[in-house]
Amino acid sequence: MTIDAAKPALPDFSAIQKALSAGDEAGPLGGWLFYDFRGLDPISLKILRFPEGKMATRRWFYFLPAGAEPVKVCHRIEADALDHLPGRKVLYSGWKELNAHLGAILKGAGRIAMQYSPRNAIPYVSRVDGGTLEMVRACGVEVATSADLVQTFEAVMTESQVESHYAAARMLREAVDLTFAEVARRVSAGKSVNEFEIQCFLGDLFESRGFAADHPTIVAVNEHAGQPHYSPGPQGSSPIKRGDLLLIDIWAKRRNDPEAIYADITWTAFVDSNVPARHREIFDVVRGGRDAALAYVQEGIAAGRPVKGRDVDDAARDYIRQRGYADQFTHRTGHNLGYEVHGNGAHLDHLETIDDRRIIPRTAFTIEPGVYLPEFGIRSEINLYVRGNEAVITGPPIQTELLPIL
């Protein structure tokens, strides 16, 4: 199912300029330099609302200074590439002319932000290639990361976006119950059912309620549930039968809503009337890690303390490590939720990356630790939204025990 990729209205450039003047821990920023070539930086395209379908085969730059008029740098054969944006325009044809323009507009800017992350610590933000960084630095400026700016001006939600996230979370929570009931109905009746068929069931359910996902959702039994990003297909899909561990990881947002925000949850069930002790043990470990991260976030936000993504990851990972399953928790604890299911705000990650960004108000994210064994895996995923001085669970109730569904 495709999702309408139209973009909302332009951002508040005056607010961005105020943020640049305020700067970061190292001081004020002279500006934010946006750049793209053939879609290398989707963050620039999104924040600047680059028109969908617009021809763009040449490099362009958009410099937003902290206290002056923006400047658009476009190639002469695509001179209208940035006409939807405010600012004066300069045109180039050859690389020497381009370098001269960049040198002129960046002169005296000092430190500027770009979609760059030192040592690729946050790859979601690290979009500018090394050669372009060399070219920009040769203009006499220092390049700083735009990670916090991206979070503030791309991941912070409007009221309508918050409502869209809550609507998606409610729908997904309903989908969990309907899916487990459908599996139980078919298995109890002696009918065959497999992972792919339940994946299709979920897709039809989303469609009927006006939602869609960017990719078919995860439906996995037993050893497939031990593969965090397993996805069934029409060939090779495992049957779902009595005595199986079943995991569903489902995500969606409103279809045809250009500003809609995703929700994303994971639940597990046991296809029988009783849950084996080993499965209960692993679920309890995962739940404990999830709840340790949840407590860290909620207590920190309520107290007004900085809550960094990497520290939330540590809270969940330390709990699971102490119970002997560190090596079986093979991914980050959570991710930002945005226009994409994996958004560009702070992630709960100190394993795959080092995300030291603070979790800020009006953003949403997942908490989703897991333990993955050769014979089965368990993950429990919930969504939180930061509202003022509280972090609220969206789409309750959350899972507190491994469910027997027969």
Steps between C-alpha positions, in 0.01 A plus 500: 500500500649832400470804724448851374842666521378859466663743738341745746556876500844660529667508842525810716830643374505772765482231769790316337704820495432555870617144570817566300572813700445308824740236372619186673743411778787646295328832440288676236475372144546729202248315289363171370622384161267261319628302205379227271604308192266237357323439831810446715344697785132422559510715814571813296229402255252454782577807709509725193193328351669436167214459250420139422584411142721807451791431265828521693803363320750763615637604839320772693570674830274704723668711766287629785714746701423572862433867437477574128310417183521138378695423184408243234780353288366323191633378167399710200324211325286450814480860609150458647592206728454702821245757385256387770739628767570858614834667435717633222624275225846452355564278200799296387599284206850371576667376814727804527196728500327279758803512732521876462133543592537277806809690613313829469183401682686318780760770559507591867235243596731328750324181612218369284272200530469230238353150491823361640577290807857478634636148448156408363372467857142562385477363144141619461636855496833437327390564141762732349779320315863545594596683183229762548613550860854562371368753249298685766782500755730644235277810513639572847210375714473235769227242441294400803233233521140598432371207710318713759366737235367208299323365805348838585384592151417159356408267788298737723133446425212739444167445675356328194803273479467405866137409437601293196754308709244427771252383237759264352592367846134428582450322171809285547400405851161385368679313221696296756184362659332436166807321365545273799128421492520414130796267554322333793182459295675331211722275711211397730291412195778285358552730203845561354651844547850633440707813563439650158123458524495688831724768352240542224223502762674793668548684171129466421414616851714813463346572161147471633573756771675752278860423604806371316859395562814553295573126505304186587504440874682225691319178585739236633480169683762315703849529344378771263413711804868471593582704186409860593424616145360178354212556260298215346431466131262293288770233470664338802265643759469284813167359613359627829388210714427397857813524717660783302637831625351779285645853468335787313677831444257745339535862394279737303387857449196663344487450127490809275582735787824683411569593863411169663735346759559129549428277796689170541439220754602138553311229691563129553265213569514126555266294285367269772315513829817508712836673463818295559723615784794574268290735287363672810854547632620672183190718479554611860860599421388703198215663690738592781741665257214687336366621832845605620532722193144626545566596863823677406319710241191580705688584818755713317243695300286559810802628692614727218828311458662462157405158365737390225426220260822313577426500873154351450660225294745437785213467750333222301826332401639497856187325627520232230878465538468433873274206417750347263353589161715791383620312192143416402386866502644591162341835410433843648227550760283735294462753222332828424160494330438747221391527138695175464464223753867553588501878531784748530462598867690352793535121499548290812836370393839444656570173318470548124574874521563762768190716514568763764207721401249589766146373467301820463132596539255433220692202365401133500716190512499127566642291783555148366762275659517137395672171574563280197582131539552240225164338574290814556521871571294743704471877461264738677450838336310799630468862385551813710419864434661781700231745607640782711654343811364150444566211263168338413448147369291512183284205398451343844473252655854369457589133521577374852508124444553251220147424380362147454241551221326161486 
